[in-house]
Amino acid sequence: EIARGRLLLYSNLQVNAVEDSVSKLSPSYEPKRLTYFSKVLGSIVRDGEGVASSMDLLNASKNVESKMTQTDAKEALDKFVEDRWLYFDKDEGDYSVGIRSLIELKMYLKTTFSDVITDCHMCRDMVVKGKTNSQGQRFHLHCYQRFLDRSAGAGTGGQAGRK
């Protein structure tokens, strides 16, 4: 780890140490793609389920200042998946936040989307894709199942959840 100005160098990856803008994340993406990535993240995170359809994300490319074609947008999405910024579920055709984004953009996500990102009621880590129970508590999907199992075991009836 070498600090140079506002960027930290990790091996071959540069990450913005200040976490104030997606545009400083990676020198390997052109500004138009970074703007698009920011819109994609917003679409995914603001969705109640933490996913966005391919069609919705391709249509979001029309809202990028320097217009992107659908082909450019598809290539950008493929690259974001390849670089693990996003995850693509081939069965559902939906995108969600990738493991790299969850790790490297955690503070950016929590700060930028503080109105929708909360911590899991079970493990206390950030939830982007998960469930909300009838009491408004957010869970990761696997933590929610553990919560239901524990609730049923305690004889509480499980507190049936909603999406």
One Martini backbone bead per residue (centre of mass of N, CA, C, O) as a GRO file, in nm:
protein
  163
    1GLU     BB    1   0.093   0.039   0.027
    2ILE     BB    2   0.059   0.356  -0.146
    3ALA     BB    3   0.067   0.692  -0.094
    4ARG     BB    4  -0.089   0.926  -0.342
    5GLY     BB    5  -0.240   1.150  -0.224
    6ARG     BB    6  -0.572   1.030  -0.292
    7LEU     BB    7  -0.425   0.762  -0.363
    8LEU     BB    8  -0.425   0.413  -0.352
    9LEU     BB    9  -0.189   0.150  -0.391
   10TYR     BB   10  -0.286  -0.179  -0.509
   11SER     BB   11  -0.082  -0.294  -0.684
   12ASN     BB   12  -0.287  -0.249  -0.980
   13LEU     BB   13  -0.470  -0.070  -0.786
   14GLN     BB   14  -0.678   0.214  -0.771
   15VAL     BB   15  -0.788   0.398  -0.478
   16ASN     BB   16  -0.993   0.604  -0.324
   17ALA     BB   17  -0.942   0.738  -0.002
   18VAL     BB   18  -1.195   0.943   0.024
   19GLU     BB   19  -1.475   0.850  -0.113
   20ASP     BB   20  -1.617   1.095  -0.315
   21SER     BB   21  -1.579   0.923  -0.597
   22VAL     BB   22  -1.609   0.714  -0.864
   23SER     BB   23  -1.409   0.867  -1.067
   24LYS     BB   24  -1.142   0.761  -0.884
   25LEU     BB   25  -1.114   0.445  -0.894
   26SER     BB   26  -1.034   0.405  -1.219
   27PRO     BB   27  -0.811   0.441  -1.490
   28SER     BB   28  -0.959   0.214  -1.689
   29TYR     BB   29  -1.192   0.426  -1.709
   30GLU     BB   30  -1.395   0.614  -1.864
   31PRO     BB   31  -1.595   0.870  -1.777
   32LYS     BB   32  -1.858   0.755  -1.900
   33ARG     BB   33  -1.844   0.483  -1.742
   34LEU     BB   34  -1.843   0.606  -1.456
   35THR     BB   35  -2.115   0.742  -1.477
   36TYR     BB   36  -2.267   0.483  -1.535
   37PHE     BB   37  -2.187   0.330  -1.278
   38SER     BB   38  -2.328   0.524  -1.086
   39LYS     BB   39  -2.615   0.470  -1.201
   40VAL     BB   40  -2.617   0.168  -1.153
   41LEU     BB   41  -2.583   0.170  -0.851
   42GLY     BB   42  -2.838   0.335  -0.792
   43SER     BB   43  -3.040   0.134  -0.913
   44ILE     BB   44  -2.971  -0.104  -0.729
   45VAL     BB   45  -2.985   0.023  -0.440
   46ARG     BB   46  -3.286   0.152  -0.477
   47ASP     BB   47  -3.375  -0.120  -0.487
   48GLY     BB   48  -3.542  -0.326  -0.272
   49GLU     BB   49  -3.362  -0.594  -0.371
   50GLY     BB   50  -3.072  -0.522  -0.515
   51VAL     BB   51  -3.171  -0.499  -0.822
   52ALA     BB   52  -3.125  -0.510  -1.189
   53SER     BB   53  -3.213  -0.499  -1.497
   54SER     BB   54  -3.091  -0.499  -1.802
   55MET     BB   55  -3.289  -0.297  -1.927
   56ASP     BB   56  -3.262  -0.071  -1.717
   57LEU     BB   57  -2.951  -0.031  -1.757
   58LEU     BB   58  -2.958   0.029  -2.059
   59ASN     BB   59  -3.150   0.278  -2.030
   60ALA     BB   60  -2.953   0.448  -1.843
   61SER     BB   61  -2.755   0.533  -2.076
   62LYS     BB   62  -2.931   0.784  -2.172
   63ASN     BB   63  -2.840   0.957  -1.894
   64VAL     BB   64  -2.575   1.014  -2.007
   65GLU     BB   65  -2.426   1.286  -2.100
   66SER     BB   66  -2.251   1.109  -2.296
   67LYS     BB   67  -2.388   0.924  -2.486
   68MET     BB   68  -2.491   0.589  -2.498
   69THR     BB   69  -2.497   0.304  -2.627
   70GLN     BB   70  -2.614  -0.009  -2.591
   71THR     BB   71  -2.344  -0.139  -2.662
   72ASP     BB   72  -2.172   0.021  -2.460
   73ALA     BB   73  -2.331  -0.067  -2.211
   74LYS     BB   74  -2.288  -0.372  -2.238
   75GLU     BB   75  -1.979  -0.359  -2.227
   76ALA     BB   76  -1.965  -0.226  -1.950
   77LEU     BB   77  -2.114  -0.444  -1.790
   78ASP     BB   78  -1.919  -0.673  -1.860
   79LYS     BB   79  -1.672  -0.535  -1.727
   80PHE     BB   80  -1.789  -0.507  -1.441
   81VAL     BB   81  -1.812  -0.812  -1.407
   82GLU     BB   82  -1.523  -0.898  -1.468
   83ASP     BB   83  -1.420  -0.688  -1.227
   84ARG     BB   84  -1.647  -0.724  -0.983
   85TRP     BB   85  -1.854  -0.479  -0.946
   86LEU     BB   86  -2.049  -0.690  -1.067
   87TYR     BB   87  -2.343  -0.901  -1.076
   88PHE     BB   88  -2.461  -1.180  -1.280
   89ASP     BB   89  -2.777  -1.333  -1.323
   90LYS     BB   90  -2.856  -1.557  -1.561
   91ASP     BB   91  -3.138  -1.661  -1.470
   92GLU     BB   92  -3.266  -1.360  -1.412
   93GLY     BB   93  -3.116  -1.098  -1.548
   94ASP     BB   94  -2.954  -0.971  -1.303
   95TYR     BB   95  -2.817  -0.709  -1.117
   96SER     BB   96  -2.550  -0.663  -0.879
   97VAL     BB   97  -2.346  -0.612  -0.636
   98GLY     BB   98  -2.024  -0.662  -0.612
   99ILE     BB   99  -1.763  -0.762  -0.423
  100ARG     BB  100  -1.577  -0.524  -0.485
  101SER     BB  101  -1.778  -0.303  -0.404
  102LEU     BB  102  -1.831  -0.398  -0.112
  103ILE     BB  103  -1.533  -0.354  -0.029
  104GLU     BB  104  -1.422  -0.079  -0.179
  105LEU     BB  105  -1.727   0.087  -0.148
  106LYS     BB  106  -1.853   0.098   0.134
  107MET     BB  107  -1.838   0.401   0.215
  108TYR     BB  108  -1.969   0.514  -0.035
  109LEU     BB  109  -2.239   0.365  -0.009
  110LYS     BB  110  -2.314   0.462   0.282
  111THR     BB  111  -2.304   0.766   0.210
  112THR     BB  112  -2.471   0.793  -0.061
  113PHE     BB  113  -2.698   0.555   0.061
  114SER     BB  114  -2.813   0.617   0.361
  115ASP     BB  115  -3.131   0.592   0.298
  116VAL     BB  116  -3.099   0.254   0.211
  117ILE     BB  117  -2.854   0.172   0.378
  118THR     BB  118  -2.803  -0.096   0.600
  119ASP     BB  119  -2.789  -0.304   0.866
  120CYS     BB  120  -2.784  -0.607   0.976
  121HIS     BB  121  -2.959  -0.758   1.233
  122MET     BB  122  -2.751  -0.995   1.274
  123CYS     BB  123  -2.435  -0.904   1.165
  124ARG     BB  124  -2.393  -0.578   1.102
  125ASP     BB  125  -2.381  -0.560   0.802
  126MET     BB  126  -2.410  -0.454   0.501
  127VAL     BB  127  -2.712  -0.389   0.305
  128VAL     BB  128  -2.832  -0.442  -0.031
  129LYS     BB  129  -2.919  -0.749  -0.047
  130GLY     BB  130  -3.253  -0.825   0.073
  131LYS     BB  131  -3.454  -0.823   0.368
  132THR     BB  132  -3.778  -0.732   0.513
  133ASN     BB  133  -3.949  -0.723   0.782
  134SER     BB  134  -4.237  -0.639   0.965
  135GLN     BB  135  -4.027  -0.447   1.151
  136GLY     BB  136  -3.792  -0.324   0.947
  137GLN     BB  137  -3.575  -0.537   0.923
  138ARG     BB  138  -3.260  -0.599   0.795
  139PHE     BB  139  -3.134  -0.859   0.562
  140HIS     BB  140  -2.976  -1.103   0.466
  141LEU     BB  141  -3.072  -1.384   0.323
  142HIS     BB  142  -2.917  -1.580   0.517
  143CYS     BB  143  -2.998  -1.430   0.782
  144TYR     BB  144  -3.302  -1.459   0.752
  145GLN     BB  145  -3.312  -1.763   0.775
  146ARG     BB  146  -3.190  -1.773   1.058
  147PHE     BB  147  -3.409  -1.603   1.192
  148LEU     BB  148  -3.644  -1.796   1.131
  149ASP     BB  149  -3.524  -2.044   1.269
  150ARG     BB  150  -3.503  -1.915   1.552
  151SER     BB  151  -3.799  -1.828   1.583
  152ALA     BB  152  -3.919  -2.113   1.555
  153GLY     BB  153  -3.752  -2.235   1.794
  154ALA     BB  154  -3.886  -2.015   2.006
  155GLY     BB  155  -4.207  -1.997   1.933
  156THR     BB  156  -4.290  -1.727   1.743
  157GLY     BB  157  -4.357  -1.806   1.423
  158GLY     BB  158  -4.126  -1.613   1.250
  159GLN     BB  159  -4.199  -1.349   1.135
  160ALA     BB  160  -4.317  -1.273   0.872
  161GLY     BB  161  -4.206  -1.155   0.572
  162ARG     BB  162  -4.098  -0.900   0.354
  163LYS     BB  163  -3.964  -0.729   0.078
   0.00000   0.00000   0.00000
